[in-house]
Amino acid sequence: MIEAGRGYGRACWRATQAADDAEIMVFMDGDGADDPASLAALVAPIRSGECDFVIGSRTRGERDPGSIAWHQIAAGALAGAVLRLLYGVHYTDMCAFRAIRRQALLDLGMREMTYGWNIEMQMRAAQAGLRIREIPVPYHCRTGGSSKVAGNLRGTLSAGTRILTTFCRVAARPTPRLHENAHA
């Protein structure tokens, strides 16, 4: 689907709205870095009823040399540590490869239409009490395109600023709890 308007989150949100018959939404980068062979492992805990949200961890999975920059690993670790303190959830990454029950995603009230989409989803899922699991996924060097985020300093700073701004906004206005289940 081609999105009329810019923004990573906007494209993800439009796909969610358009998939009105889907039970589970899966998001992944289309540059060849995420491994579609991991898709079944990502959705299995949702299909079985164990989880509402499953996120891949590039840092826990096998990575091709040069597939992920040191600052991406550091940012994921830092965000994970802070989210553990705030919400008691265990994230090691802000990986785009993730699956979530479509209705749960709609209920989260996502607002961020840029690169802050992923961190907003992770925070709102934790605030809402969704059953969350992180699984290791393999990560490869991209085979198509160039990264707007990790490919240069300007992109990294721009995305980092948006992610930090989103983090502060979401932390200041928590999502109401949707489930009383403990985090998986």
C-alpha positions in Angstrom: 0.0 0.0 0.0 1.3 3.5 -0.9 0.7 6.0 1.9 -0.3 9.5 1.0 1.8 11.4 3.4 5.1 10.9 5.1 6.0 9.0 8.2 6.9 5.5 9.3 4.2 5.4 11.9 1.6 6.9 9.4 2.3 4.0 7.0 2.0 1.4 9.8 -1.3 3.0 11.1 -2.8 3.1 7.6 -2.0 -0.6 7.1 -3.6 -1.4 10.5 -6.8 0.5 9.5 -6.9 -1.2 6.1 -6.5 -4.7 7.5 -10.0 -4.8 9.0 -10.3 -8.6 8.7 -6.9 -9.3 10.3 -6.6 -10.7 13.8 -2.8 -10.1 14.1 -0.7 -7.3 12.6 2.9 -8.0 11.8 5.4 -5.2 11.1 8.8 -5.7 9.6 11.2 -3.7 7.6 11.1 -4.4 3.8 14.8 -4.0 3.2 15.8 -7.6 3.7 17.3 -7.2 7.2 14.4 -8.9 9.0 14.1 -12.6 8.3 10.6 -13.6 7.2 11.4 -17.2 8.3 10.9 -15.9 11.9 7.4 -14.9 11.2 5.8 -18.1 12.5 7.8 -17.9 15.8 6.7 -14.3 16.2 2.9 -14.9 15.8 2.8 -18.3 17.5 2.5 -17.0 21.1 -0.4 -14.7 20.0 -2.2 -17.5 18.1 -1.9 -19.8 21.1 -3.4 -17.1 23.4 -0.3 -16.7 25.5 0.5 -13.1 24.4 -1.0 -10.0 22.9 2.3 -8.5 21.7 5.5 -10.2 20.5 8.6 -8.2 19.6 11.7 -9.5 18.0 15.1 -8.8 19.5 18.0 -8.3 17.1 20.4 -8.1 20.0 19.4 -11.5 21.4 19.3 -13.1 18.0 22.1 -14.0 15.5 23.2 -10.9 13.6 25.2 -10.6 10.5 28.4 -8.6 11.0 27.7 -4.9 10.2 23.9 -5.4 10.2 23.2 -3.1 13.1 25.2 -0.1 14.4 26.5 0.1 17.9 24.3 3.1 18.7 21.2 1.1 17.7 22.2 -1.6 20.2 23.0 1.0 22.9 19.7 2.8 22.3 17.7 -0.4 22.5 19.5 -1.4 25.8 18.9 2.0 27.3 15.3 2.2 26.3 14.8 -1.4 27.6 16.4 -0.6 31.0 14.2 2.5 31.5 11.0 0.7 30.4 11.9 -2.1 32.9 12.1 0.5 35.7 8.9 2.2 34.6 6.7 -0.7 33.7 8.5 -4.0 34.7 8.7 -5.2 31.1 11.7 -6.8 29.5 12.8 -5.3 26.2 16.3 -5.4 24.8 15.5 -3.7 21.5 13.2 -1.4 19.6 13.1 -3.8 16.6 10.6 -3.1 13.9 9.9 -6.8 13.5 6.8 -7.3 15.8 3.4 -8.8 16.0 0.3 -7.6 17.9 -3.3 -8.4 18.1 -5.0 -5.9 15.8 -7.7 -5.0 18.3 -5.1 -4.5 21.0 -3.2 -2.1 18.7 -6.3 -0.2 17.9 -7.1 0.1 21.6 -3.7 1.5 22.4 -4.6 4.9 20.8 -1.4 5.3 18.9 -0.6 8.9 17.9 3.0 8.9 16.8 3.2 9.0 13.0 7.0 9.1 12.6 10.0 7.1 13.8 8.6 7.2 17.4 5.9 4.6 16.4 7.9 1.6 17.7 8.7 3.0 21.1 5.2 4.3 21.5 3.8 0.9 20.8 6.1 -0.8 23.3 5.3 1.8 26.0 1.6 1.8 25.5 1.5 -2.0 25.4 3.3 -2.1 28.7 1.1 0.6 30.2 -2.1 -1.2 29.0 -1.0 -4.5 30.7 -0.8 -6.4 27.4 0.8 -9.9 27.7 4.2 -9.2 26.1 7.0 -11.4 25.0 10.3 -10.6 23.3 12.0 -13.4 21.2 15.4 -13.5 19.6 15.3 -13.0 15.8 18.1 -13.2 13.2 19.1 -9.9 11.6 20.8 -9.5 8.3 22.6 -6.7 6.4 20.0 -4.8 4.3 19.7 -5.9 0.7 17.7 -3.0 -0.5 17.8 0.8 -0.1 19.7 2.8 2.4 18.8 3.6 6.0 17.3 7.0 6.7 18.0 6.4 10.4 21.3 4.5 10.9 22.9 5.5 7.6 24.1 8.9 8.6 24.5 11.2 11.6 21.7 13.6 10.6 19.2 10.7 10.3 20.3 9.2 13.6 20.0 12.5 15.4 16.6 13.2 13.8 15.1 9.8 14.6 16.7 9.8 18.1 15.1 13.2 18.9 11.7 12.0 17.7 12.0 8.8 19.7 13.0 10.7 22.9 10.2 13.2 22.4 7.7 10.3 21.9 9.1 8.6 25.0 8.6 11.7 27.2 5.1 12.3 25.8 3.9 8.8 26.3 5.5 8.5 29.8 3.7 11.7 30.8 0.3 10.5 29.6 -0.1 6.8 30.4 -2.5 4.5 28.4 -5.3 3.1 30.5 -4.9 -0.6 31.4 -6.6 -2.9 28.9 -5.7 -6.2 30.6 -4.8 -7.1 34.2 -2.5 -9.9 33.0 1.1 -10.1 34.1 3.7 -9.5 31.5 5.0 -12.7 30.0 
